[in-house]
Amino acid sequence: MKFGKIDYLNLLPFHVFLKRSSLKSYTKKSIEHKKDVPAKLNKALKKNQIDAAVISSIESRYKKYKILNMGIVAKRDVKSVLVRKNSKNKKDPASASSNMLAKILNIDGEVIIGDRALKAYLTDGDECFYDLANIWYKKTGLPFVFGRLTCAKYTSFYKSLAKNFTKRPVKIPQYILEQYSQTRKIEKEKIIWYLKYISYKIETKEQKSYRLFLRKARELGFKA
């Protein structure tokens, strides 16, 4: 099995869950070799270089894929999908969903996602950015689904994996927090604070939001 891993803090609880799971050791090692940003995992899944990943939600709707009820969800704010105020328009090449969301919301400026965005938010302050999930929530009253667990093979296996992950919160060990704090240059307390804004279970409201997002994207010419 070839699983693609988004190497961002927003999926840290899932990474910890995988580490503790009963997956075979060679499968766990292969996950570390298939880590990348969402946009590149989108392409890897299309090319059958991996058989599953949490990919950009806007790219998960292809007929050959099975989309599961787990993903990266912001209930209101997200803190890591931002548009910098008073800046030139610039897409973030790492995320198709975030770029489309900025377009749908008619927010001009530089789109920044992931750990780089979170660090910028913590360094520069919230007054310097538009939080795209927050604006979506204010307009729709709905959470926003940035990524979805999507597979092209082994659907039953990944469905079971997702179900077990979303059953209960995952506690992150201090040593892993320390590792991520050092590599991301973000304080451990801030990582814990940030993860409170992220959820993973996709239920009725999330499905409704996802469908609305795709409809608005199609209205702007996205072929999905």
VEXDOFI-469992 format. One line per field, with one value per atom (N, C-alpha, C): atom name; residue number from 1; x, y, z. Coordinates in Angstrom, 3 decimals, padded with zeros to 6 digits. Last residue first. Layout:
BEGIN
site	CA, ...
pos	NUM, ...
px	X, ...
py	Y, ...
pz	Z, ...
END
This chain:
BEGIN
site	N, CA, C, N, CA, C, N, CA, C, N, CA, C, N, CA, C, N, CA, C, N, CA, C, N, CA, C, N, CA, C, N, CA, C, N, CA, C, N, CA, C, N, CA, C, N, CA, C, N, CA, C, N, CA, C, N, CA, C, N, CA, C, N, CA, C, N, CA, C, N, CA, C, N, CA, C, N, CA, C, N, CA, C, N, CA, C, N, CA, C, N, CA, C, N, CA, C, N, CA, C, N, CA, C, N, CA, C, N, CA, C, N, CA, C, N, CA, C, N, CA, C, N, CA, C, N, CA, C, N, CA, C, N, CA, C, N, CA, C, N, CA, C, N, CA, C, N, CA, C, N, CA, C, N, CA, C, N, CA, C, N, CA, C, N, CA, C, N, CA, C, N, CA, C, N, CA, C, N, CA, C, N, CA, C, N, CA, C, N, CA, C, N, CA, C, N, CA, C, N, CA, C, N, CA, C, N, CA, C, N, CA, C, N, CA, C, N, CA, C, N, CA, C, N, CA, C, N, CA, C, N, CA, C, N, CA, C, N, CA, C, N, CA, C, N, CA, C, N, CA, C, N, CA, C, N, CA, C, N, CA, C, N, CA, C, N, CA, C, N, CA, C, N, CA, C, N, CA, C, N, CA, C, N, CA, C, N, CA, C, N, CA, C, N, CA, C, N, CA, C, N, CA, C, N, CA, C, N, CA, C, N, CA, C, N, CA, C, N, CA, C, N, CA, C, N, CA, C, N, CA, C, N, CA, C, N, CA, C, N, CA, C, N, CA, C, N, CA, C, N, CA, C, N, CA, C, N, CA, C, N, CA, C, N, CA, C, N, CA, C, N, CA, C, N, CA, C, N, CA, C, N, CA, C, N, CA, C, N, CA, C, N, CA, C, N, CA, C, N, CA, C, N, CA, C, N, CA, C, N, CA, C, N, CA, C, N, CA, C, N, CA, C, N, CA, C, N, CA, C, N, CA, C, N, CA, C, N, CA, C, N, CA, C, N, CA, C, N, CA, C, N, CA, C, N, CA, C, N, CA, C, N, CA, C, N, CA, C, N, CA, C, N, CA, C, N, CA, C, N, CA, C, N, CA, C, N, CA, C, N, CA, C, N, CA, C, N, CA, C, N, CA, C, N, CA, C, N, CA, C, N, CA, C, N, CA, C, N, CA, C, N, CA, C, N, CA, C, N, CA, C, N, CA, C, N, CA, C, N, CA, C, N, CA, C, N, CA, C, N, CA, C, N, CA, C, N, CA, C, N, CA, C, N, CA, C, N, CA, C, N, CA, C, N, CA, C, N, CA, C, N, CA, C, N, CA, C, N, CA, C, N, CA, C, N, CA, C, N, CA, C, N, CA, C, N, CA, C, N, CA, C, N, CA, C, N, CA, C, N, CA, C, N, CA, C, N, CA, C, N, CA, C, N, CA, C, N, CA, C, N, CA, C, N, CA, C, N, CA, C, N, CA, C, N, CA, C, N, CA, C, N, CA, C, N, CA, C, N, CA, C, N, CA, C, N, CA, C, N, CA, C, N, CA, C, N, CA, C, N, CA, C, N, CA, C, N, CA, C, N, CA, C, N, CA, C, N, CA, C, N, CA, C, N, CA, C, N, CA, C, N, CA, C, N, CA, C, N, CA, C, N, CA, C, N, CA, C, N, CA, C, N, CA, C, N, CA, C, N, CA, C, N, CA, C, N, CA, C, N, CA, C, N, CA, C, N, CA, C, N, CA, C, N, CA, C, N, CA, C, N, CA, C
pos	224, 224, 224, 223, 223, 223, 222, 222, 222, 221, 221, 221, 220, 220, 220, 219, 219, 219, 218, 218, 218, 217, 217, 217, 216, 216, 216, 215, 215, 215, 214, 214, 214, 213, 213, 213, 212, 212, 212, 211, 211, 211, 210, 210, 210, 209, 209, 209, 208, 208, 208, 207, 207, 207, 206, 206, 206, 205, 205, 205, 204, 204, 204, 203, 203, 203, 202, 202, 202, 201, 201, 201, 200, 200, 200, 199, 199, 199, 198, 198, 198, 197, 197, 197, 196, 196, 196, 195, 195, 195, 194, 194, 194, 193, 193, 193, 192, 192, 192, 191, 191, 191, 190, 190, 190, 189, 189, 189, 188, 188, 188, 187, 187, 187, 186, 186, 186, 185, 185, 185, 184, 184, 184, 183, 183, 183, 182, 182, 182, 181, 181, 181, 180, 180, 180, 179, 179, 179, 178, 178, 178, 177, 177, 177, 176, 176, 176, 175, 175, 175, 174, 174, 174, 173, 173, 173, 172, 172, 172, 171, 171, 171, 170, 170, 170, 169, 169, 169, 168, 168, 168, 167, 167, 167, 166, 166, 166, 165, 165, 165, 164, 164, 164, 163, 163, 163, 162, 162, 162, 161, 161, 161, 160, 160, 160, 159, 159, 159, 158, 158, 158, 157, 157, 157, 156, 156, 156, 155, 155, 155, 154, 154, 154, 153, 153, 153, 152, 152, 152, 151, 151, 151, 150, 150, 150, 149, 149, 149, 148, 148, 148, 147, 147, 147, 146, 146, 146, 145, 145, 145, 144, 144, 144, 143, 143, 143, 142, 142, 142, 141, 141, 141, 140, 140, 140, 139, 139, 139, 138, 138, 138, 137, 137, 137, 136, 136, 136, 135, 135, 135, 134, 134, 134, 133, 133, 133, 132, 132, 132, 131, 131, 131, 130, 130, 130, 129, 129, 129, 128, 128, 128, 127, 127, 127, 126, 126, 126, 125, 125, 125, 124, 124, 124, 123, 123, 123, 122, 122, 122, 121, 121, 121, 120, 120, 120, 119, 119, 119, 118, 118, 118, 117, 117, 117, 116, 116, 116, 115, 115, 115, 114, 114, 114, 113, 113, 113, 112, 112, 112, 111, 111, 111, 110, 110, 110, 109, 109, 109, 108, 108, 108, 107, 107, 107, 106, 106, 106, 105, 105, 105, 104, 104, 104, 103, 103, 103, 102, 102, 102, 101, 101, 101, 100, 100, 100, 99, 99, 99, 98, 98, 98, 97, 97, 97, 96, 96, 96, 95, 95, 95, 94, 94, 94, 93, 93, 93, 92, 92, 92, 91, 91, 91, 90, 90, 90, 89, 89, 89, 88, 88, 88, 87, 87, 87, 86, 86, 86, 85, 85, 85, 84, 84, 84, 83, 83, 83, 82, 82, 82, 81, 81, 81, 80, 80, 80, 79, 79, 79, 78, 78, 78, 77, 77, 77, 76, 76, 76, 75, 75, 75, 74, 74, 74, 73, 73, 73, 72, 72, 72, 71, 71, 71, 70, 70, 70, 69, 69, 69, 68, 68, 68, 67, 67, 67, 66, 66, 66, 65, 65, 65, 64, 64, 64, 63, 63, 63, 62, 62, 62, 61, 61, 61, 60, 60, 60, 59, 59, 59, 58, 58, 58, 57, 57, 57, 56, 56, 56, 55, 55, 55, 54, 54, 54, 53, 53, 53, 52, 52, 52, 51, 51, 51, 50, 50, 50, 49, 49, 49, 48, 48, 48, 47, 47, 47, 46, 46, 46, 45, 45, 45, 44, 44, 44, 43, 43, 43, 42, 42, 42, 41, 41, 41, 40, 40, 40, 39, 39, 39, 38, 38, 38, 37, 37, 37, 36, 36, 36, 35, 35, 35, 34, 34, 34, 33, 33, 33, 32, 32, 32, 31, 31, 31, 30, 30, 30, 29, 29, 29, 28, 28, 28, 27, 27, 27, 26, 26, 26, 25, 25, 25, 24, 24, 24, 23, 23, 23, 22, 22, 22, 21, 21, 21, 20, 20, 20, 19, 19, 19, 18, 18, 18, 17, 17, 17, 16, 16, 16, 15, 15, 15, 14, 14, 14, 13, 13, 13, 12, 12, 12, 11, 11, 11, 10, 10, 10, 9, 9, 9, 8, 8, 8, 7, 7, 7, 6, 6, 6, 5, 5, 5, 4, 4, 4, 3, 3, 3, 2, 2, 2, 1, 1, 1
px	-015.262, -015.252, -016.416, -013.701, -014.294, -014.174, -014.467, -013.708, -014.440, -015.966, -015.274, -014.465, -017.464, -016.293, -015.435, -019.239, -019.768, -018.648, -017.560, -018.017, -018.549, -017.371, -016.166, -016.547, -019.951, -019.438, -018.175, -020.019, -020.961, -020.447, -018.016, -017.856, -018.788, -019.219, -017.912, -017.716, -021.481, -021.634, -020.346, -020.301, -021.104, -021.280, -019.091, -018.283, -019.025, -021.305, -020.318, -019.479, -022.482, -023.225, -022.267, -020.476, -020.877, -021.609, -020.517, -019.305, -019.614, -023.046, -022.707, -021.483, -022.805, -023.819, -023.434, -019.263, -020.635, -021.569, -016.087, -016.953, -018.362, -013.652, -014.810, -015.706, -011.657, -011.362, -012.568, -010.645, -011.332, -011.220, -008.834, -008.937, -009.750, -008.424, -009.232, -009.514, -006.677, -008.051, -008.990, -004.211, -004.929, -006.358, -003.305, -003.719, -004.582, -002.594, -003.626, -004.184, -000.480, -001.675, -002.855, 001.266, 000.821, -000.465, 001.715, 001.016, 000.527, 003.156, 001.858, 001.030, 005.522, 004.630, 003.224, 006.262, 006.220, 005.202, 007.921, 006.671, 006.592, 009.744, 010.061, 008.787, 009.533, 008.655, 008.935, 011.397, 011.497, 010.656, 010.606, 011.961, 012.045, 007.991, 008.276, 009.639, 008.342, 007.674, 007.908, 009.663, 010.264, 009.662, 007.747, 009.070, 009.749, 005.691, 005.470, 006.796, 007.039, 006.663, 006.368, 007.313, 008.530, 008.244, 004.652, 005.500, 006.726, 002.164, 003.230, 004.113, -001.142, 000.180, 001.257, -004.061, -003.139, -001.742, -006.847, -005.517, -004.627, -010.336, -009.175, -007.854, -012.055, -011.702, -010.495, -012.806, -013.569, -013.323, -011.206, -012.176, -013.033, -009.692, -009.037, -010.031, -011.584, -010.876, -010.209, -012.328, -013.323, -012.650, -009.930, -010.545, -011.533, -009.622, -008.582, -009.160, -011.877, -011.714, -010.699, -011.214, -012.455, -012.392, -008.916, -008.810, -010.074, -010.022, -008.937, -008.898, -011.872, -012.308, -011.277, -010.220, -011.224, -011.619, -007.977, -008.052, -009.056, -007.598, -007.515, -007.721, -007.903, -008.156, -008.136, -009.198, -008.423, -008.854, -008.932, -009.392, -008.559, -009.812, -009.135, -009.758, -009.714, -010.488, -009.620, -009.417, -008.886, -009.782, -011.063, -009.900, -009.338, -014.194, -013.426, -012.273, -015.504, -014.924, -014.043, -018.835, -017.389, -016.827, -021.244, -020.782, -019.275, -022.313, -022.664, -022.184, -021.602, -022.429, -022.951, -020.108, -020.989, -021.997, -018.657, -019.518, -020.511, -017.223, -018.203, -019.181, -015.552, -016.517, -017.609, -014.041, -014.897, -015.954, -012.727, -013.560, -014.531, -011.228, -012.277, -013.248, -009.444, -010.436, -011.554, -008.523, -008.630, -009.768, -006.426, -007.796, -007.738, -003.895, -004.388, -005.914, -002.977, -002.303, -002.912, -004.181, -004.625, -004.005, -002.915, -004.101, -004.565, 000.702, -000.563, -001.745, 003.266, 002.814, 001.510, 003.617, 004.676, 004.118, 001.333, 001.831, 002.869, 001.165, 000.062, 000.556, 003.501, 003.319, 002.233, 002.900, 004.047, 003.933, 000.733, 000.560, 001.685, 002.003, 000.941, 000.746, 003.731, 004.279, 003.267, 001.987, 002.810, 003.428, -000.741, 000.104, 000.902, -000.634, -001.246, -000.215, -001.555, -000.515, -001.189, -002.106, -002.618, -001.439, -002.028, -001.212, -001.815, -005.056, -003.818, -003.079, -008.638, -007.401, -006.195, -011.431, -010.403, -009.110, -013.775, -013.366, -012.399, -014.487, -014.771, -014.401, -013.495, -014.928, -015.319, -010.732, -011.413, -012.926, -010.248, -009.981, -010.699, -010.883, -011.690, -011.484, -008.842, -010.208, -011.097, -006.691, -006.678, -008.089, -007.488, -007.337, -007.339, -007.457, -008.689, -008.610, -004.781, -005.813, -007.072, -001.711, -003.111, -004.097, 000.874, 000.701, -000.754, 001.110, 001.160, 000.903, -001.011, -000.064, -000.035, -001.179, -001.673, -000.585, -001.473, -000.524, -001.112, -001.855, -002.489, -001.449, 000.046, -000.310, -000.957, -001.469, -000.401, -000.888, -003.268, -002.444, -001.241, -003.141, -003.766, -002.756, -002.769, -002.104, -002.754, -004.956, -004.569, -003.979, -004.577, -004.689, -004.468, -004.755, -005.115, -005.517, -004.345, -003.256, -003.639, -006.551, -005.236, -004.094, -009.258, -008.316, -006.882, -012.574, -011.241, -010.377, -014.609, -014.767, -013.440, -013.847, -015.219, -015.547, -012.085, -012.058, -013.499, -010.767, -011.944, -011.672, -009.560, -009.090, -010.203, -011.219, -010.452, -009.943, -013.480, -012.408, -011.636, -015.204, -015.701, -014.666, -013.774, -014.194, -014.551, -014.190, -013.902, -014.539, -012.694, -013.652, -013.277, -012.241, -011.865, -013.037, -013.204, -012.438, -012.032, -014.431, -015.260, -014.473, -013.185, -013.116, -013.787, -013.052, -014.366, -014.331, -010.839, -011.211, -012.456, -010.050, -009.524, -010.004, -011.065, -011.572, -011.126, -009.594, -010.998, -011.532, -006.394, -007.218, -008.664, -006.131, -005.789, -006.705, -004.810, -005.690, -005.284, -004.588, -003.988, -005.116, -003.722, -004.613, -003.839, -001.881, -003.253, -004.233, 000.536, 000.045, -001.380, 000.761, 002.010, 001.731, -001.359, -001.267, 000.078, -001.723, -000.749, -000.561, -003.447, -003.917, -003.023, -001.710, -002.861, -003.396, 000.064, 000.570, -000.564, -001.591, -001.011, -000.531, -002.160, -003.250, -002.735, 000.371, -000.291, -001.492, 000.761, 001.603, 001.032, -001.129, -001.208, -000.385, -000.293, -001.540, -001.565, 003.220, 002.146, 000.899, 004.314, 004.431, 003.286, 005.637, 005.071, 005.329, 006.514, 005.508, 004.897, 008.136, 008.773, 007.812, 006.384, 007.367, 008.045, 005.083, 004.331, 005.289, 006.999, 006.659, 005.888, 006.961, 008.153, 007.836, 004.464, 004.730, 005.940, 004.961, 003.925, 004.148, 006.874, 007.280, 006.250, 005.383, 006.475, 006.885, 001.805, 003.121, 004.213, -000.386, 000.132, 001.507, -001.577, -001.017, -000.550, -000.640, -001.529, -000.798, 000.978, 000.539, -000.272, 001.288, 002.473, 002.095, -001.327, -000.705, 000.509, -001.582, -002.463, -001.847, 000.277, 000.497, -000.343, -001.014, 000.308, 000.639, -003.302, -003.434, -002.103, -002.207, -002.895, -003.051, -001.123, -000.258, -000.982, -002.356, -002.604, -001.733, -001.462, -002.906, -003.266, 001.260, 000.802, -000.677, 002.051, 001.691, 001.209, 002.599, 003.509, 003.276, 000.451, 000.635, 001.457, 001.361, 001.234, 001.440, -000.019, 000.657, 000.358, 000.585, -000.214, 000.594, 000.430, 001.215, 000.336, 000.833, 000.000, 000.863
py	019.923, 018.877, 017.917, 022.566, 021.342, 020.234, 025.885, 024.700, 023.459, 028.171, 027.495, 026.292, 029.203, 029.999, 029.281, 027.207, 028.459, 029.384, 025.380, 025.111, 026.380, 026.608, 026.457, 026.204, 026.337, 027.686, 027.644, 023.529, 024.231, 025.617, 023.068, 022.547, 023.254, 024.378, 024.804, 024.338, 022.783, 024.198, 024.753, 020.352, 020.433, 021.885, 021.160, 020.630, 020.729, 021.814, 022.837, 022.420, 019.283, 020.392, 021.490, 017.931, 017.480, 018.598, 019.371, 019.368, 018.932, 018.751, 020.145, 020.226, 015.843, 016.499, 017.916, 015.178, 014.786, 015.657, 014.216, 014.878, 014.323, 014.808, 014.017, 014.824, 016.589, 015.604, 014.804, 019.989, 018.728, 017.834, 022.673, 021.672, 020.476, 024.284, 024.836, 023.815, 022.980, 023.083, 023.642, 023.345, 022.106, 022.102, 025.747, 025.708, 024.495, 024.899, 025.924, 025.849, 023.177, 022.650, 023.603, 025.080, 023.937, 023.364, 026.728, 027.283, 026.173, 025.080, 025.564, 026.112, 024.756, 023.616, 024.071, 027.304, 026.818, 025.689, 026.666, 027.126, 026.508, 025.588, 026.857, 027.511, 023.144, 024.185, 025.561, 021.642, 021.677, 022.791, 022.109, 022.445, 022.564, 021.180, 022.548, 022.999, 018.536, 019.417, 020.881, 017.653, 017.492, 018.464, 018.248, 018.878, 018.808, 016.543, 017.992, 018.739, 014.167, 014.485, 015.976, 014.320, 014.239, 014.542, 014.373, 015.560, 015.500, 012.884, 012.809, 014.053, 013.788, 013.862, 013.843, 011.914, 012.679, 012.627, 012.154, 011.552, 012.463, 011.573, 012.457, 011.713, 008.903, 009.620, 010.524, 008.147, 007.675, 008.530, 008.727, 009.754, 009.333, 006.368, 007.630, 008.637, 004.476, 004.308, 005.598, 005.542, 005.365, 005.247, 005.377, 006.679, 006.596, 002.577, 003.419, 004.776, 001.823, 001.353, 002.214, 003.033, 003.394, 002.998, 001.682, 003.097, 003.606, -000.919, -000.714, 000.740, -000.430, -000.967, -000.729, 000.492, 001.347, 000.861, -000.138, -000.574, 000.257, 002.811, 001.369, 001.127, 005.454, 004.834, 003.312, 007.721, 006.557, 006.052, 010.403, 009.945, 008.752, 012.582, 011.305, 010.645, 015.999, 014.787, 013.565, 019.469, 018.235, 017.057, 021.539, 021.837, 020.597, 022.444, 021.209, 021.485, 024.637, 024.466, 023.225, 024.992, 024.737, 024.594, 027.655, 026.274, 026.153, 030.115, 029.447, 028.004, 031.627, 030.438, 029.811, 033.864, 033.962, 032.810, 032.998, 034.175, 034.291, 030.885, 030.616, 031.788, 032.300, 031.321, 031.059, 033.682, 034.437, 033.522, 031.536, 032.436, 033.210, 030.500, 029.671, 030.523, 032.640, 032.245, 031.381, 035.397, 033.968, 033.431, 037.862, 037.371, 035.869, 039.601, 038.534, 038.423, 041.314, 041.351, 040.397, 040.848, 042.033, 042.130, 038.719, 038.445, 039.638, 038.769, 039.145, 038.986, 037.926, 039.237, 039.711, 035.412, 036.428, 037.824, 033.928, 034.089, 035.203, 034.057, 034.549, 034.848, 032.746, 034.157, 034.797, 030.182, 030.917, 032.409, 029.557, 029.620, 030.423, 029.534, 030.503, 030.670, 027.402, 028.720, 029.814, 025.303, 025.735, 027.111, 026.285, 025.347, 025.961, 029.011, 027.903, 027.153, 032.066, 031.337, 030.223, 034.251, 033.105, 032.364, 037.701, 036.490, 035.398, 039.176, 039.177, 037.854, 039.397, 039.635, 039.619, 037.474, 038.064, 038.184, 036.177, 037.452, 038.218, 033.689, 034.737, 036.135, 032.340, 032.310, 033.457, 032.791, 033.290, 033.367, 031.447, 032.885, 033.519, 028.867, 029.496, 031.008, 028.352, 028.476, 029.163, 028.223, 029.211, 029.438, 026.045, 027.367, 028.468, 023.894, 024.295, 025.713, 023.623, 024.001, 024.514, 024.375, 024.040, 024.554, 025.132, 023.914, 023.488, 027.568, 026.378, 025.078, 030.117, 029.228, 027.932, 033.013, 031.722, 030.999, 036.425, 035.336, 034.053, 039.868, 038.564, 037.504, 041.776, 041.440, 040.056, 043.030, 042.370, 042.072, 043.775, 044.783, 044.162, 040.727, 041.993, 042.917, 037.418, 038.584, 039.862, 034.929, 035.848, 037.080, 031.554, 033.003, 033.709, 029.041, 029.281, 030.741, 028.892, 028.437, 028.423, 029.638, 030.191, 029.790, 029.040, 027.956, 028.355, 029.540, 029.995, 028.780, 027.099, 028.544, 029.098, 024.464, 024.761, 026.243, 023.036, 024.197, 024.547, 019.838, 020.696, 021.844, 017.370, 018.531, 019.565, 014.176, 015.172, 016.249, 011.548, 012.095, 013.097, 009.845, 010.867, 011.282, 009.567, 009.055, 010.201, 008.940, 009.930, 009.488, 007.153, 007.003, 008.012, 007.959, 008.006, 007.654, 008.141, 006.928, 006.869, 010.645, 009.439, 008.204, 013.258, 012.480, 011.121, 014.880, 014.527, 013.687, 016.015, 014.671, 014.113, 018.568, 017.572, 016.156, 020.012, 020.325, 019.295, 019.167, 018.749, 018.977, 017.816, 019.015, 018.623, 014.665, 015.589, 016.808, 012.271, 013.418, 014.462, 009.293, 010.449, 011.394, 006.292, 007.088, 008.240, 005.183, 004.690, 005.430, 006.774, 006.428, 005.912, 006.847, 006.714, 006.433, 007.320, 006.014, 005.769, 009.854, 009.053, 007.656, 010.852, 010.736, 009.806, 010.915, 010.005, 009.789, 012.900, 011.540, 010.519, 015.146, 014.634, 013.198, 015.423, 015.336, 014.666, 015.794, 014.512, 014.317, 018.382, 017.329, 015.943, 019.754, 019.825, 018.713, 019.246, 018.729, 018.697, 018.245, 019.234, 018.720, 015.049, 016.214, 017.179, 011.766, 012.983, 014.172, 009.177, 009.717, 011.009, 008.260, 008.539, 009.165, 007.767, 008.836, 009.215, 005.546, 006.791, 007.967, 003.567, 004.071, 005.379, 003.034, 003.648, 004.259, 001.824, 003.068, 003.794, -000.450, 000.491, 001.845, -001.751, -001.259, -000.277, -002.421, -001.439, -000.896, -002.511, -003.157, -002.093, -001.036, -001.137, -001.797, -000.606, -001.943, -002.135, 002.724, 001.714, 000.389, 004.748, 003.818, 002.644, 006.142, 005.622, 004.543, 006.982, 006.005, 005.351, 008.875, 007.708, 006.612, 010.761, 010.055, 008.774, 011.609, 010.998, 010.206, 012.733, 011.567, 010.843, 014.949, 013.869, 012.591, 016.433, 015.810, 014.722, 017.861, 016.420, 015.697, 020.445, 020.200, 018.714, 020.535, 020.370, 020.021, 018.599, 019.843, 019.533, 016.757, 016.989, 018.364, 014.402, 015.855, 016.176, 011.365, 012.109, 013.602, 008.606, 009.899, 010.733, 005.146, 006.244, 007.534, 002.223, 003.466, 004.647, -001.198, 000.000, 001.242
pz	-012.447, -011.420, -011.629, -013.603, -014.142, -013.098, -012.847, -012.476, -012.973, -013.404, -014.509, -014.139, -011.443, -011.846, -012.875, -011.007, -011.534, -012.014, -009.764, -011.134, -011.789, -007.265, -008.088, -009.545, -006.337, -006.588, -007.448, -006.097, -006.980, -007.333, -004.187, -005.549, -006.529, -001.977, -002.494, -003.931, -001.611, -001.946, -002.548, -000.877, -002.107, -002.565, 001.540, 000.444, -000.887, 003.089, 002.748, 001.547, 003.318, 002.715, 002.253, 004.708, 003.366, 002.621, 007.101, 006.281, 004.851, 008.064, 007.736, 006.833, 008.352, 007.513, 007.099, 008.510, 008.758, 007.907, 008.841, 007.864, 008.007, 011.251, 010.878, 009.941, 012.026, 010.976, 010.498, 012.838, 013.124, 011.887, 014.262, 013.210, 013.692, 016.392, 015.299, 014.195, 017.983, 018.467, 017.400, 016.861, 016.534, 017.050, 018.053, 016.650, 016.337, 020.648, 020.441, 019.026, 020.019, 020.695, 020.504, 018.917, 018.110, 018.699, 021.088, 019.930, 018.997, 022.732, 023.204, 022.052, 021.247, 021.481, 021.882, 018.808, 020.185, 020.346, 015.811, 016.425, 017.826, 014.019, 014.709, 015.255, 012.905, 012.374, 012.965, 014.331, 012.868, 012.262, 017.022, 016.566, 015.051, 017.044, 017.468, 016.946, 016.376, 015.429, 015.768, 018.732, 017.403, 016.398, 020.695, 020.736, 019.371, 019.965, 019.960, 019.926, 020.498, 019.115, 018.978, 023.255, 022.441, 020.975, 024.188, 024.318, 023.414, 022.037, 023.045, 023.038, 021.618, 020.992, 022.075, 021.555, 022.388, 021.778, 019.550, 019.655, 020.502, 020.221, 020.056, 020.256, 018.442, 019.671, 019.416, 015.835, 016.997, 018.231, 013.689, 014.103, 015.304, 013.364, 013.712, 014.282, 012.582, 013.852, 014.307, 010.084, 011.146, 012.509, 008.647, 008.918, 010.077, 008.545, 009.146, 009.552, 007.104, 008.481, 009.229, 004.684, 005.364, 006.835, 003.985, 004.342, 005.040, 003.502, 004.467, 004.928, 001.472, 002.761, 003.854, -000.693, -000.053, 001.333, -002.326, -000.920, -000.113, -004.425, -004.157, -002.665, -004.365, -005.658, -005.542, -001.897, -002.306, -003.681, 000.359, -000.950, -001.368, 002.774, 002.568, 001.348, 001.853, 002.123, 001.909, 002.930, 002.355, 002.692, 003.773, 002.939, 002.259, 004.383, 004.210, 003.247, 006.800, 005.468, 005.447, 008.254, 008.338, 006.929, 007.678, 007.553, 007.779, 007.246, 008.499, 008.550, 005.032, 004.823, 006.113, 005.792, 004.626, 004.550, 007.970, 008.121, 006.972, 006.787, 007.841, 008.003, 005.017, 004.493, 005.525, 006.913, 005.986, 005.374, 008.159, 008.951, 008.057, 006.074, 006.684, 007.489, 005.561, 004.566, 005.137, 007.165, 007.448, 006.569, 006.003, 005.947, 006.220, 007.958, 007.091, 007.093, 009.863, 008.561, 007.536, 012.245, 011.510, 010.120, 013.469, 012.658, 011.839, 013.183, 013.817, 012.890, 012.523, 012.050, 012.690, 013.834, 013.829, 013.548, 013.434, 014.802, 014.893, 010.632, 011.473, 012.884, 009.908, 009.538, 010.395, 010.870, 011.422, 011.123, 009.225, 010.675, 011.313, 006.709, 006.996, 008.500, 007.013, 006.677, 006.998, 007.385, 008.520, 008.277, 005.174, 005.901, 007.040, 002.747, 003.480, 004.323, 001.304, 002.037, 002.823, -001.359, -000.612, 000.022, -001.589, -001.643, -000.756, -002.979, -002.217, -002.358, -002.613, -003.353, -002.418, -002.507, -001.641, -002.433, -003.366, -003.965, -003.051, -002.672, -001.689, -002.179, -004.903, -004.617, -003.686, -004.521, -005.722, -005.499, -002.162, -002.226, -003.411, -003.059, -002.021, -002.013, -004.880, -005.370, -004.336, -003.081, -004.163, -004.712, -001.528, -000.916, -001.967, -003.363, -002.671, -002.130, -004.188, -005.163, -004.469, -002.803, -002.504, -003.532, -003.437, -002.645, -002.506, -004.663, -005.517, -004.766, -003.940, -003.278, -004.081, -006.088, -005.622, -004.836, -005.603, -005.829, -005.263, -005.870, -006.042, -006.363, -003.491, -004.865, -004.921, -000.445, -001.194, -002.608, 001.595, 000.915, 000.212, 003.547, 003.173, 002.482, 002.564, 003.157, 002.635, 003.388, 002.314, 002.985, 004.638, 004.772, 003.441, 006.600, 005.198, 005.118, 009.290, 008.417, 006.935, 010.793, 011.159, 010.225, 010.844, 010.576, 010.926, 012.294, 011.887, 011.558, 012.134, 011.904, 011.390, 011.573, 011.989, 011.775, 009.058, 009.955, 010.294, 008.376, 008.479, 009.444, 006.451, 007.218, 007.197, 006.842, 006.107, 007.031, 006.236, 007.059, 006.222, 004.759, 005.682, 006.722, 001.430, 002.725, 003.673, -001.970, -000.931, 000.375, -004.435, -003.347, -002.269, -007.915, -006.510, -005.599, -010.448, -010.138, -008.659, -010.591, -010.503, -010.080, -008.482, -009.722, -009.540, -006.251, -006.776, -008.055, -005.139, -004.683, -005.357, -005.543, -006.482, -006.162, -003.472, -004.807, -005.845, -001.276, -001.409, -002.815, -001.685, -001.766, -002.043, 000.140, -000.941, -000.883, 001.924, 002.167, 001.138, -000.097, 000.589, 000.993, -001.923, -001.076, -000.460, -003.586, -003.723, -002.821, -005.749, -004.420, -004.584, -008.426, -007.682, -006.203, -010.134, -009.465, -008.792, -010.977, -011.736, -011.150, -009.061, -010.448, -011.263, -006.887, -006.867, -008.280, -007.680, -007.437, -007.438, -007.754, -009.004, -008.839, -005.010, -006.001, -007.273, -004.002, -003.729, -004.645, -004.842, -005.422, -005.148, -003.286, -004.751, -005.405, -000.522, -001.106, -002.634, -000.322, -000.169, -000.882, 001.032, 000.152, 000.448, 001.473, 002.041, 001.122, 001.059, 000.142, 000.692, 003.015, 001.724, 000.723, 005.075, 005.262, 003.949, 004.036, 004.218, 004.351, 004.240, 002.900, 002.980, 006.964, 006.368, 005.003, 007.196, 007.922, 007.331, 005.673, 005.239, 005.903, 007.169, 005.852, 005.294, 009.461, 009.565, 008.202, 009.122, 009.013, 008.952, 011.507, 010.142, 010.156, 013.899, 013.668, 012.223, 015.080, 014.497, 014.288, 015.839, 016.886, 016.333, 013.467, 014.156, 015.167, 012.999, 012.101, 012.744, 015.108, 015.038, 014.163, 014.255, 015.521, 015.549, 011.944, 011.838, 013.098, 013.051, 012.180, 012.030, 014.442, 015.173, 014.342, 012.166, 013.163, 013.973, 010.207, 010.237, 011.258, 010.568, 010.671, 010.668, 010.090, 011.465, 011.552, 007.140, 007.818, 009.234, 004.956, 006.080, 006.710, 003.880, 003.914, 005.157, 002.407, 003.665, 003.445, 000.710, 000.632, 001.869, 000.729, 001.267, 001.219, -000.752, -000.879, -000.463, 000.000, 000.000, 000.000
END
